[in-house]
Amino acid sequence: MKQRHVLFWVLLVGAALAIGLVAGPPANGGPALDPRSTAADGTKALVLLLGQLGAQVQLSAQPPPAGTDVAVVLVDQLSDDRRQALAAWLEQGGTLVVADPRSDLQRSAPVRRSGGYVADGSAIGPCPSAGLGDVGRIDTGRSYFLALPAGATGCFASGEDPRAYFLSTVRVGRGRLWLTGGAAPFTNSLLGKADNSVLASDLLLPRPGAKVEVLLRSPVGGGHRSIWQLLNRPTKLVLFELMLAFAVVALWRGRRFGAPVEESQPVQLAGSELIGAVGDLQARAGHRDAAAASLRRGLRRWLAQRFGLAITAAPDNLADVASARTGVDRASLLALLEDQPLGSEGELVELAQSIEHAREEVAHGRV
């Protein structure tokens, strides 16, 4: 048994360590692609770069106000109302950069490559047709390559499939829409690599002093994704580990080793013996009449149950039925059933013996 307990705690500690390794250290500053986060997957460096280049950067959870030059969606967790307002702002002449390939604002679909849809890599430029002639190469990180939408100009084609591009641009009404296969080049860890910072300045800073709005996530309850979709991969793995650990503990504790153990049952006393024991105790305590009443009450209950009568049946009714069915003497039985005071301890002993004798006669009589 001790070995089982030790093994249980070892497994529990091991599961806790595994959860800690999967979850990793706490995030430094916020969720992935958050413009306020200084973590490797945050985009605080992008905001600082634009500010140093002269842009007026605004972090907002509201649609772009009038006078905004460029709006950027790093991760689309917008409400439907905000998304519709953003589309209307784009058609009226705004410039929108959508860096989330899964966004409903996207107009293309990912193209599968040899490494799958998502793969680490780089893309070669430049792309003067889209005004990106100074961008020679970008580090795409783990991003998608998208099929070219109708009427769009593609930039930074995939080396494996010339029909797949990391970036494309298309006119929408009076505005311009930029679509990328991911926001990885704009993260803190990749912004300084290759020409990623040049790409960011070309897309988000069309002129000195431009007003740039980075759209934040909608408030809780304003989006359309489920709670499970909003959880990141480490959190999902932690939940899976917890469910697995619970299942292991339940199976471990629910196992039975060997055959079932028979437990000794309490001694069952016959009704007559129990009544006699109670009467004996009351007699020892000096309560003759109480002991006699207990013995008579036990006999009445026994007769009522034996002949299917009510427990509260009167003594004369019990005597009539018992005499008719078994042939016992009615008068003698009625004298045992009716409560009467006793004069001595000897009479109590005789009463107990008579009741026991009456039980035997009824039990062996004709029923």
Secondary structure, DSSP 8 states (H G I E B T S, - for coil): -HHHHHHHHHHHHHHHHHHHHHH-S--SSSSTT-TT--STT--HHHHHHHHHTT-EEEEESS---TT--EEEESS----HHHHHHHHHHHHTT-EEEE--TTSTT--S-B--BTTBSSEEEEEE--BGGGTBTT--EEEEEEE--EE--TT-EEEEE-SS-TTEEEEEEEEETTEEEEEES-SGGGSTTTTTSTTHHHHHHHHH-SSTT-EEEEE----TTSSSS-HHHHS-HHHHHHHHHHHHHHHHHHHHHH---SS-----------HHHHHHHHHHHHHHTT-HHHHHHHHHHHHHHHHHHHHT--TT--HHHHHHHHHHHH---HHHHHHHHS----SSHHHHHHHHHHHHHHHHHHHHS--
